[in-house]
C-alpha cells in the first residue's frame, strides 16, 4: 500500500487498508526515508531540512504511533515488534555531504531508545539496524548512483553490502528469536 509517511492522513489510510485486508498489525519496519544531493550545511535550504526531518523522523514516529494503536494491550493488541532502519551516518555525521540526513538518523536512534523503554512492559519491542554503504538505488537521490562502488574499497570488509544483508537482521529483530532484545542497534556496515 503506497503512502507518503510524512503525512498522517495517508498513514491513517494505509493502516486502515492493512487492517481491512491483512488484519491487526503486529510488526512494523520503518524503512521509508529520503536523501538529498551532497551539500554543506550553509548551502541547504529550509525546505530540504524540513523534508528530511518529516520523512526520516516524523514519518517513523507517526507510523509507530499508528502501529502502537494496534499492538498495545490498552488498544486490544497483544504486543509486537518495531524495527527502525537508521544509518551508520547517525554515528559518523556525514560531514560535507549529508549532515541533515545524519542528524535525522541520529534523531531516529534517540526515538528508538525512548520508545523501547516506553513500551517494553507492554510486550512491544523496538530496535534498529544501521546500514552503511549498501548497493541500492537510494544513492541516486544524492546525485551519485555509483557512490558505493567508489567507496567500498575503503571499508574494512572491502565491499559494499546488499539489501539482503540488511534484511536478515531486521527479520531476526522482528522474530521471537530476539524476544529479549529491545533498544538494540545492529550495525550492518562492513566493519565501518
N, C-alpha and C positions, 0 to 999 in steps of 0.2 A: 504494500500500500504506500503510495508516494505521498509525502507531506514535507512541508517546509518546517523544520524543527525550531526555527526561530519565531514561529507564530503559534501561540497557544490554541487558537481556534482550529488550526489544521491538525495539531497534535490531538486535540479532543476528537476530531473527526476520525483520525487514524485509529485511536484506541477504541472508539465506538464500533468501527468496522471490524477490528480484530475481535472485540467482544462478541459480535453477532456471528462472525464466520469461523472463529477458532476457539472461542471460549475465554475464560479468565486468564489474564497474563500472569505467568509465574516467573518468567525470566526476561531480562532486558539487557541488550547490549547497546550502549550509547556510542555509536561509531560514526555518526554523521559529523562532518567538520569541514572547515574550509581553510585555505591558504591563499596568500596573495603574492604578487611579484616581489622578489627580493628587493629590500629597501632599507635605508637607515630610518630611524625614528623621526628625525627632523623633516623627512620627506613624506611621511604618512599623513593621510587626511583623517579627519574626524570620522568621516563615513566609513573608511576602511577599518578603523579601530572598533567602531560600534558594530559593524557587520561581523568582525572576527569574534567579538565577545558574545554577540547574540547567537551565532551559530555554534561556537565551541564551548561556551559556558552556560548561557541561559537555556539553550536548547536541551542539553543533557539534564539540567536541573528540572525543567518543565516535564520532560519525558519521564524522569524519575518520579516526580510528583504524581503523575497520572498512573504510573505503574504501581506506586505505593497505595494508591486508592483502590487497587485491586488485590495487592499482596498482603497488606496488613490485616491482622485479625480484627481490628476495630472496624474494618470495612468489609468483613466477610471472607477475607483471604486466609491462606494457610502458610504464608511466608513466601520466600522466593530468593532470587539472586539477581544482582545488578552488576554488570561489568562495564566500566568506563574505559574507552580507548583514549589514552592520553598520548604522550610523546616523550621521547628522551629529551627533546628540546626543553621540557619543563625543568630539567636539571641543568641543562647546558646554556640556556639563554638565547641562543641563535643570534649573537651579536652581528650587526652589519647585514643581516638578511631578513629575519622574521621575529624580532623581539616581541611584536604584538602577538604572534602565534604562540611563541614560547610562554608568554605571560598568560595567555588564555588556557594553555595546558597546565600551567602551574596552578591556576585557579581551579581547574578540574581536579587536580590532585588534592587540593585542600578540601574541596567539596566531597571527594571520595572518603577522606579521613573522617570528616564531620558526620556525614550521613551514615557511615558504617557504625559509628558509635551511637548515633541517634536511634537506629532501628535494630541493633543487634539482639536485644532482648525480645524482639517481636518476630524472630525467625526469618529476618531478611538479612542477607549478606551483601556487602558492597565492596568490590575490589576493582583493580585497574591493571591494564597492561600498558607498557610504554614502549612502542615500537621505535626503532631507529630508522636507518636507511632501508626501505622496503621497496621492491620493484612493483609499483602500481602506477596508475595514471594520475595519482594525486599530485605528483611533482610537476605535471604540465601546468597546474594552476600558478606555479611560481615563475613560469616562463622558461623553465629548463627541464623538459621531459626526460633528459638523459642524465640528470643530476646523480642518481645512484651509481650508474656506470662510471661516471667521472670520479666519484669519491670513494668507491668501495675498496680500492687498493690501500687506503689509509686506515681501514678498520682492522682491529686485531684479528678477526677471522678472515680478512682479505676478500670479503664478498658482501654484497647486499643480501637482504633477506627476502623471503617470499610471503605472500598473503597467507598461505597455508601454515607457515611457521608462526604467524601471529594468531591464527585461528585456533591452533591447538591449545595454547594456554588459556585462551578465552573459554573454550569448551570445558577445560578442566575446572576453571573457576566457577562456571555455571553448574557443574555437576555435583552430585552428592559426595564424590571423592574429595572435594575441597570443603567438606562440611564444617571444618573448624577454622577456615580462612575467612577473615573479614578485615577490611582496612589494609589489605595486602597489595603490593605492587610487584609485578613481574616485568622486568626489563627484557625486551626481545630486540637486542641491538648489536649482536655480533661482538660483544665484549667492550663496546664503546663506553 
